[in-house]
């Protein structure tokens, strides 16, 4: 009985040590891979039939954080930068001002979108916020060669 008790306490002590080492290793590893966006833009994970690679324009000194997929199958890309919220908003306001404004085919949704014919992208839902002393922003994107062929968008 005493031997079983000793082994049980020894096993618990070893288990506690292993869990402490594992939690320390996990907490010291980065939670996401961060990479600087090249000056010519972030390459989106879209496959065009002719091999074209879509690149999303970003502010200078931007770091890519994560890409997800929204409810209609488009990409949502999140970035962070040292620029202020106002600088990021102005950058995209100036960029969008030179693009064709488009609207969703769903009449109930009034979300404005912007079609960049050269980049072959529709962009919408720009959201900018601050966290941990950095400016974060996300932008939804849809690959689109021709606005008349889009399932979700049409010319305004």
C-alpha positions as CSV (number, residue, x, y, z in Angstrom):
1,X,0.0,0.0,0.0
2,X,2.8,2.4,0.9
3,X,4.5,1.7,-2.4
4,X,1.3,2.5,-4.4
5,X,0.9,5.7,-2.4
6,X,4.5,6.7,-3.1
7,X,4.2,5.9,-6.9
8,X,0.9,7.8,-7.0
9,X,2.4,10.9,-5.5
10,X,5.5,10.6,-7.7
11,X,3.3,10.3,-10.8
12,X,1.3,13.4,-9.8
13,X,4.5,15.4,-9.2
14,X,5.9,14.4,-12.6
15,X,2.6,15.3,-14.3
16,X,2.6,18.7,-12.6
17,X,6.2,19.4,-13.8
18,X,5.4,18.3,-17.4
19,X,2.3,20.5,-17.5
20,X,4.2,23.5,-16.1
21,X,6.9,23.0,-18.8
22,X,4.3,22.6,-21.5
23,X,2.4,25.7,-20.5
24,X,5.6,27.8,-20.3
25,X,6.6,26.6,-23.8
26,X,3.1,27.5,-25.2
27,X,3.0,30.9,-23.6
28,X,6.4,31.9,-24.9
29,X,5.6,31.0,-28.5
30,X,4.0,33.7,-30.7
31,X,0.2,33.4,-31.1
32,X,0.3,34.2,-34.8
33,X,2.9,34.6,-37.5
34,X,3.3,38.2,-38.4
35,X,4.9,39.3,-41.6
36,X,5.4,42.6,-43.2
37,X,3.4,43.3,-46.3
38,X,5.5,44.0,-49.4
39,X,5.3,47.5,-50.9
40,X,3.3,46.3,-53.9
41,X,0.6,44.9,-51.6
42,X,-0.6,41.7,-49.9
43,X,-1.1,38.8,-52.3
44,X,-4.6,37.4,-51.8
45,X,-5.3,33.7,-51.8
46,X,-7.4,33.8,-55.0
47,X,-6.8,31.6,-58.0
48,X,-7.7,33.4,-61.3
49,X,-8.0,31.2,-64.4
50,X,-5.2,33.1,-66.3
51,X,-2.8,32.8,-63.4
52,X,-3.2,36.4,-62.2
53,X,-2.2,37.1,-58.6
54,X,-4.4,39.7,-56.9
55,X,-2.6,42.1,-54.5
56,X,-4.5,44.2,-52.0
57,X,-3.1,47.7,-51.6
58,X,-2.1,48.5,-48.0
59,X,-0.7,51.5,-46.1
60,X,3.1,51.6,-45.7
61,X,4.6,49.7,-42.8
62,X,1.7,47.2,-42.6
63,X,1.9,43.8,-41.0
64,X,-0.4,41.0,-42.2
65,X,-2.3,39.3,-39.3
66,X,-4.9,36.8,-40.6
67,X,-7.3,35.9,-43.4
68,X,-10.7,34.4,-42.9
69,X,-13.8,33.8,-45.1
70,X,-17.1,35.7,-44.7
71,X,-20.6,34.4,-45.0
72,X,-20.8,34.8,-48.8
73,X,-17.4,33.1,-49.4
74,X,-15.2,36.2,-49.7
75,X,-11.9,36.9,-48.0
76,X,-11.5,39.1,-44.9
77,X,-8.0,40.2,-44.4
78,X,-6.8,41.8,-41.2
79,X,-3.6,44.0,-40.8
80,X,-2.0,46.2,-38.3
81,X,0.2,49.3,-38.7
82,X,1.9,52.1,-36.9
83,X,-0.2,54.6,-38.8
84,X,-3.1,56.3,-36.9
85,X,-6.7,55.4,-37.5
86,X,-7.2,58.6,-39.4
87,X,-4.2,58.0,-41.6
88,X,-5.5,54.5,-42.6
89,X,-9.1,55.9,-43.2
90,X,-7.7,58.7,-45.4
91,X,-5.5,56.3,-47.3
92,X,-8.5,54.1,-48.2
93,X,-10.8,57.1,-48.8
94,X,-8.3,58.4,-51.3
95,X,-7.9,55.0,-52.9
96,X,-11.6,54.2,-53.1
97,X,-12.4,57.7,-54.6
98,X,-10.7,56.6,-57.8
99,X,-12.6,53.3,-58.1
100,X,-16.0,52.3,-59.4
101,X,-18.6,52.2,-56.6
102,X,-20.7,49.0,-56.6
103,X,-23.6,47.8,-54.6
104,X,-24.8,44.4,-53.4
105,X,-27.5,42.7,-55.5
106,X,-29.4,42.1,-52.2
107,X,-31.5,45.3,-51.9
108,X,-31.7,45.0,-48.1
109,X,-28.0,45.3,-47.7
110,X,-26.7,48.9,-48.3
111,X,-23.0,48.0,-47.9
112,X,-21.0,50.1,-50.4
113,X,-18.3,48.3,-52.3
114,X,-15.5,49.5,-54.6
115,X,-14.3,47.7,-57.8
116,X,-10.7,48.0,-58.8
117,X,-10.6,46.9,-62.4
118,X,-6.8,46.8,-62.5
119,X,-6.5,44.7,-59.3
120,X,-9.6,42.7,-60.3
121,X,-11.0,43.0,-56.8
122,X,-14.2,44.3,-55.1
123,X,-13.4,45.7,-51.6
124,X,-15.9,46.5,-48.9
125,X,-16.5,46.7,-45.1
126,X,-13.3,48.5,-44.1
127,X,-13.1,48.5,-40.3
128,X,-10.4,50.4,-38.5
129,X,-9.7,50.2,-34.7
130,X,-6.8,50.6,-32.2
131,X,-5.5,47.9,-29.9
132,X,-2.3,47.5,-28.0
133,X,-0.9,50.8,-29.3
134,X,-1.3,49.8,-33.0
135,X,-3.9,50.5,-35.6
136,X,-5.7,47.4,-36.8
137,X,-7.9,47.2,-39.9
138,X,-9.7,44.6,-41.9
139,X,-11.1,44.7,-45.4
140,X,-13.4,42.2,-47.2
141,X,-12.5,41.3,-50.8
142,X,-14.0,39.4,-53.6
143,X,-12.1,38.3,-56.7
144,X,-13.9,39.8,-59.8
145,X,-12.8,40.0,-63.4
146,X,-15.9,41.8,-64.6
147,X,-18.5,43.4,-62.4
148,X,-21.3,42.1,-64.7
149,X,-20.3,38.5,-63.9
150,X,-20.3,38.9,-60.1
151,X,-22.8,36.8,-58.1
152,X,-23.1,39.3,-55.3
153,X,-22.3,42.8,-56.7
154,X,-23.6,45.1,-59.5
155,X,-22.7,48.5,-60.8
156,X,-24.3,51.4,-58.9
